[in-house]
Each structure stands twice: as structure tokens, then as C-alpha cells.
Amino acid sequence: MESNDDTVYVGKAGPDAAADRGWLLGHFKGAGDPRYSEAVEIKWGVHPPGDARAAWVRGEARTALLVLISGRFRVELPGRSVLLEEQGDYVVWGKGVDHSWHAEEESVVLTVRWPSVPGYRADEG
């Protein structure tokens, strides 16, 4: 991790994500940190095979985009199961859409959510 000034941050997704439950950018970063944002949240998720949410996220307050970097990853949505199996496969869901997920193989996914809602946190699973 490297901070040159108040407007530039250079890092590595793996180590930086591991320090903050996967999150690289969002309202939860400190004020003055270039990774602070009220507009968007970005997560670098590294999941071992079989990793899954313990419970569905219900009443989601944000829109989300999930992009497969590597592996095989399944996203469960009401009435629909989406399998991401090729690098670059992605799924988008809107506010209020319940969801869950399961890593069928070791997987790396990039999640972008917006807006970044202070005080809102889906229970981690």
C-alpha cells in the first residue's frame, strides 16, 4: 500500500482487501483516504471452493454488479440461479433484489455496489 498524497492511493487488491473484509473502496474508508466514497463500494472477493453466504441478503438497499475474475461462482436471485464460469461473466441486480451466492470452485469476484450507504451492512455470510 502506498499513499503519495491525499488524492492518490496505489495498492494491491489481495492484501488491501484482506485488511477490510474484501472492501477496497466505499464510505467505510477514512475521511481523507482517496478510497473513501459515498457514491460506490468496490469489493475484491476471494472465495475458497464451497464458500457460501450463510443467509440470503434481504431488502438490499443498493444496486450491484458482480464480475467473475476467475473460478466458477453462482449467484442466487429470486426465481433464478446465475452461473458465472468464464472470466468477465457478470450479473447486475437492482435495489430490493434478494440474493445469495456460492463458490463452486476457488473464485475471485469483483463486486461494485452503489450508492455506498453509511450504516447499512448486510450480515456477512
Residue pairs with C-beta under 8 A, 6 or more apart in sequence:
1 9
1 10
1 11
1 12
1 15
1 16
2 9
2 10
2 11
3 9
3 10
3 33
3 34
4 10
6 32
6 34
7 34
8 34
9 33
9 34
9 35
11 24
13 24
13 44
14 44
14 46
16 24
16 44
17 23
17 24
17 43
17 44
17 45
17 46
18 46
20 28
20 29
21 124
22 43
22 44
22 45
22 46
22 111
23 29
23 41
23 42
23 43
24 35
24 42
24 43
24 44
25 35
25 36
25 37
25 40
25 41
25 42
26 35
26 36
26 37
26 40
26 41
26 42
26 113
26 116
27 36
27 37
27 38
27 41
27 116
27 117
27 118
28 116
29 35
29 36
29 37
30 36
37 116
38 115
38 116
38 118
39 114
39 115
39 116
40 112
40 113
40 114
40 115
40 116
41 62
41 111
41 112
41 113
41 114
41 116
42 110
42 111
42 112
43 110
43 111
43 112
43 113
44 108
44 110
45 107
45 108
45 109
45 110
45 111
46 107
46 108
47 71
47 73
47 103
47 106
47 107
47 108
47 109
48 103
48 106
49 103
49 104
49 105
49 106
50 102
50 103
51 102
51 103
51 107
52 100
52 101
52 102
52 103
52 125
53 100
53 101
53 102
53 125
54 123
54 125
55 100
55 123
55 125
56 76
56 98
56 99
56 100
57 98
57 99
57 100
57 122
57 123
58 98
59 96
59 98
60 93
60 95
60 96
60 97
60 98
60 99
60 122
61 95
61 117
61 120
62 95
62 113
62 114
62 115
62 116
62 117
62 120
63 92
63 93
63 94
63 95
63 113
63 114
64 92
64 93
64 99
64 111
64 112
64 113
65 90
65 91
65 92
65 111
65 112
65 113
66 73
66 75
66 84
66 90
66 91
66 92
66 101
66 109
66 110
66 111
66 112
67 88
67 89
67 90
67 109
67 110
67 111
67 112
68 84
68 85
68 86
68 87
68 88
68 89
68 90
68 107
68 108
68 109
69 87
69 107
69 108
69 109
69 110
70 87
70 106
70 107
70 108
71 103
71 104
71 105
71 106
71 107
71 108
71 109
72 83
72 84
72 85
72 103
72 104
72 105
72 107
73 83
73 84
73 85
73 101
73 102
73 103
73 104
73 105
73 107
73 109
74 81
74 82
74 83
74 84
74 101
74 102
74 103
74 104
75 81
75 82
75 84
75 91
75 99
75 100
75 101
76 82
76 99
76 100
76 101
76 102
77 91
77 93
77 97
77 98
77 99
78 97
78 98
82 91
83 104
84 90
84 91
84 109
93 99
100 125
